[in-house]
Amino acid sequence: MNKSGTTRRQFIKAAAAMPWLSHAADPSRTPPRVLYSNDTTNITSCISPFHKDREPFRKEMLEATVDEVTELVDAHMLQPGLGMVPMWPSKVLPLAEHYAWIKQRYGQKPDPFGQFVLDGGDIVQVFIDRCRQRQQAAFISFRMNDAHNKEFCDPKPGEKPSGSIGMSVTKFYAEHPEYRLKPDSLRGVDLVQNWAVPEVRAQKFALIRELCENYDIDGLELDFLRFYSCFRIEETPLEQRIIIMTSFVREVRQLLDQTSRNGKRRWLCARVPCHLPALDVLGLDLKSLVAAGLDMVNASEHYFTTQQHDLAAIRVQTQGAALYFELCHTIWKGDKVAKGYDVFPFRRATREQLHTSAHLAYARGADGISLFNFAYYRQHGHGEGRGVFGEPPFEALKALRNPQAPAQQPQHWFIAQGWRAPGMNPLPVPRKIEADKPAKFNFDLAPPTGGWKQDARIRIQTDQPIGKGKWTATFNGELLNPTHDVSEPFPVPYPSLLGKPAELRAWTLPPKLLHEGKNTLEVTLKAGEPLSVIFVDLAAGQAS
């Protein structure tokens, strides 16, 4: 076959693998199924097959992050920085001037990504080119209000902020402390900017405009969860918050349309909380956003994989848009073991937990699955006592593109603590348990293909050894039989924050007690000292 015939055959094969790519000029084209978010900074903060500890950034490292998920994801979402300082040649914020100011104010040289651009590179174009080669849609995910390193904006005498300060703080930000939510606070999350201020929104929009005008991207995600505060709630009422956010999304939609190339409609996505109360805090009225031109809604717990969410209600509010549910590398974090960022022990999501979470999301109306911070299974940060690291379970992603595939996998349901945005419901755990005071834990379950056929096992993990404390448990009102088997139901490649036998209690769960929707475990401490339940899990099926 001649060269043109070979090229045509390769294109047809690629289009068959990802059919939405073949509808690039059609507004009604099928949306991508699996989204993969890449925060860029993982390239140099994580030890990986393509990055040794402290090895300087090279463009081949960015390309490798695209390569390693080829044929596993449909759309790759690059976060080029923190939404403050561009990782591309910019006229909105010329980097030579910016990093000269950083040097003068903080005594810090450019970060590796800034230096790459100063040397003539372009993070965004390298990313787009590689996505084209690997048949992945190239999205940019833009952080709306990132808090990283904002607490170091105004250093004390003799204090030297981290080398990432150049990605986090600009002269515009430093010169307008009145634009910060709580200017007198030392917490980074309080120091993000107030979106009620037009100048704040204009600064974000200018950077987004530059991206849309200069790059042939397939889509843009507006990340409203980095971080999840945008307003002084006491000053800006809900109605006004909704007007501001909806107007901004509408303007971005118009910008995408005005700058599109070859008649291609670019996707517009929003990363939003997966809990309804937090949407109001941020001023995100999903119906209004979809009407304003939002194509995709990415519902997220912000940093954790969870199975407690309002996805079914969000599905109702997002008719006309594709709905995604986000999975992350962790289901639970412990306390800090050192100063700085990324210094927690993590209980990382296993293959079974990822598949079960995806299965529930599809059952509650999701059209696809997204991955966030998936690279952070790898070693990163510093400090002892943070558990075992390893390569991300990329093989687990193969089952995510087919909505029926996760339903055929073993199920591992769990209730764990995570970070919750302001306005979200209280955390289901930890829960203090006192003698003779029953405590209820609710699971939203979706049956596997063919239904539940084998006994399941349910466990509680406490914050201290249980000792001789006596417990009883019911599930959907039926008394359960205890079992001495408190072992992990499936292999755990990353053992961290797992319960010790003395901290665990377990019961056998007959399959007839499990049903679609809400299921309730009620545990009672009949005798013993008070303690807290910090984790609950329910395992059904056998490991494959």
Secondary structure as GFF3:
##gff-version 3
##sequence-region A 1 544
A	DSSP	alpha_helix	3	17	.	.	.	ID=ss1
A	DSSP	three_ten_helix	19	23	.	.	.	ID=ss2
A	DSSP	beta_strand	34	38	.	.	.	ID=ss3
A	DSSP	alpha_helix	42	45	.	.	.	ID=ss4
A	DSSP	alpha_helix	59	67	.	.	.	ID=ss5
A	DSSP	beta_strand	75	78	.	.	.	ID=ss6
A	DSSP	alpha_helix	95	106	.	.	.	ID=ss7
A	DSSP	alpha_helix	112	118	.	.	.	ID=ss8
A	DSSP	alpha_helix	123	133	.	.	.	ID=ss9
A	DSSP	beta_strand	137	143	.	.	.	ID=ss10
A	DSSP	three_ten_helix	150	152	.	.	.	ID=ss11
A	DSSP	alpha_helix	165	168	.	.	.	ID=ss12
A	DSSP	alpha_helix	171	174	.	.	.	ID=ss13
A	DSSP	three_ten_helix	177	179	.	.	.	ID=ss14
A	DSSP	three_ten_helix	188	191	.	.	.	ID=ss15
A	DSSP	alpha_helix	198	214	.	.	.	ID=ss16
A	DSSP	beta_strand	219	223	.	.	.	ID=ss17
A	DSSP	alpha_helix	238	258	.	.	.	ID=ss18
A	DSSP	beta_strand	267	273	.	.	.	ID=ss19
A	DSSP	alpha_helix	276	282	.	.	.	ID=ss20
A	DSSP	alpha_helix	286	291	.	.	.	ID=ss21
A	DSSP	beta_strand	296	300	.	.	.	ID=ss22
A	DSSP	alpha_helix	311	317	.	.	.	ID=ss23
A	DSSP	beta_strand	322	328	.	.	.	ID=ss24
A	DSSP	beta_strand	330	333	.	.	.	ID=ss25
A	DSSP	beta_strand	346	348	.	.	.	ID=ss26
A	DSSP	alpha_helix	351	363	.	.	.	ID=ss27
A	DSSP	beta_strand	368	372	.	.	.	ID=ss28
A	DSSP	three_ten_helix	374	377	.	.	.	ID=ss29
A	DSSP	three_ten_helix	394	399	.	.	.	ID=ss30
A	DSSP	three_ten_helix	406	408	.	.	.	ID=ss31
A	DSSP	beta_strand	411	415	.	.	.	ID=ss32
A	DSSP	beta_strand	431	433	.	.	.	ID=ss33
A	DSSP	beta_strand	439	445	.	.	.	ID=ss34
A	DSSP	beta_strand	456	462	.	.	.	ID=ss35
A	DSSP	beta_strand	470	475	.	.	.	ID=ss36
A	DSSP	beta_strand	478	479	.	.	.	ID=ss37
A	DSSP	beta_strand	481	483	.	.	.	ID=ss38
A	DSSP	three_ten_helix	501	503	.	.	.	ID=ss39
A	DSSP	beta_strand	504	509	.	.	.	ID=ss40
A	DSSP	three_ten_helix	511	513	.	.	.	ID=ss41
A	DSSP	beta_strand	517	527	.	.	.	ID=ss42
A	DSSP	beta_strand	531	540	.	.	.	ID=ss43
###
